[in-house]
Amino acid sequence: GDEIPTKLSGSVDRIYSLDLHTSVIDRMVTLPHVQDLLNDLDIDPEDHRYLSELLDPDNGGTIPVVDVIDGLRRLRGDPRRSDVVSINMMVRSLQLLTSGLQLQVADIHDAVVGKRSG
């Protein structure tokens, strides 16, 4: 059966496979002791109520525990200039990819429309 491990190290794989529903996170951040823990981690209190949105970028409704841990780590402290530059560069890269996709879709559209009228 499912035995309860006596050491945390025996549960790592199980913990890493867990997903948290965003509704659970939304409820948790309203609890005073959770807010205290987030404050102790130097996570801006203004971000507490948006935590599930920040940690669930694909809006899938669930967040793997490892992503929660990584997201909380990234939210700690004040934003640095390097954070802003990094985001700016990622957005530029996405814009280039999107432009390329837009051209490909237009080419496909023209090819399909051309075949229908030909």
N, C-alpha and C positions, 0 to 999 in steps of 0.2 A: 504494500500500500504506500500511501504518501506519508513518509516519515518526516517529522520536523527536524531539520538539521540543528545541531547544537552550536554550530559556528556560522557566522555570517559568510565566510568563504564557501561554505557548502551550499549557499543559496544564490550565489552570484548569477549563475546561468538563468535561474528561475526569475530573479529580479530583472535581469536584462531583457527577458522576453515579455515583460508586462507592459500593457498600454494603460494609460489613464484617460478617462473620458473628460472632456473639457468641462462638463457640468460639475464633476467632482472637484476640479481645480477651482472653479468659480465659487463653490460652496466653501472650500477650504480657506481661500484668501479672506473670507469674512470673519474667520475665527481670530480672536485677539492673540492667542498664543502663536498662531501661524504668522500673523502680521509681525509679531515680535521677532520670530525667527527670520523672516524676510528682511526686517530692519537690521538684525544682527549680521546678515549676509551683505549688507550695504546695497540692497536693492531699493531703488527710489519708491517711496510710498505711493507716488502718483502712478506707478506701473503695476501695483498690486492688482487692481481691479481689471486690468487688461492682460494679465498674465496668460490666460488660456489662449487669447488671440495672438499674443506675441510668440508663444511656444508652438502654435499650430498653424504654420504658414499656409498649408494647403487646405485649411478649413475642413479637414476630414472628420473632426469630432473626437478623435483619439490621438494621444501623444505617447510615443514610446518613452519609458522611464529614462532611458539613456539620453533622449532629446530634452527631457525636462531638466536633467542634471546639467547637460551642456548649456542649455538656454539660461538657467539660473547662474551658471558660472559666467556667462557672457554679459549678463545684466548687472553684475556687481560693479559698484563704483560709478564714477562719472565717465561719460563718453570721452574718448580721446580723439584727437585730430586724425589719427591713423584709422579709427573706426569709420569716420565720415569719408575719408579718401577711399577706403576699401569698398564701401557701399556704392560710392560714386562710380568706381571702376566696374563693379558688377553690373550696375544699371546700364552703363555704356555698352558693355558686352551683350547684355540682353537686348538692347536696342538694335545692335548690329545683327544679331540672330533673327530678331523679329522682322527687320527689313529684308533680310535674305529670304525668309519664309514667305513674306508677302510677295516678293518677286516670283518665287517658285509657284505659288498658288495662282498668281496672275497668268504665268506661262501655261500652267495646266488648264486653267479656265479657257484661255485662248485656243489651246489645242483641242479641247472638248467642243467648244462652240464652233470652231473651224471645221471639225469632222461632221457636225450635225448639219451645217449649212452647205457642205461640199458634196 
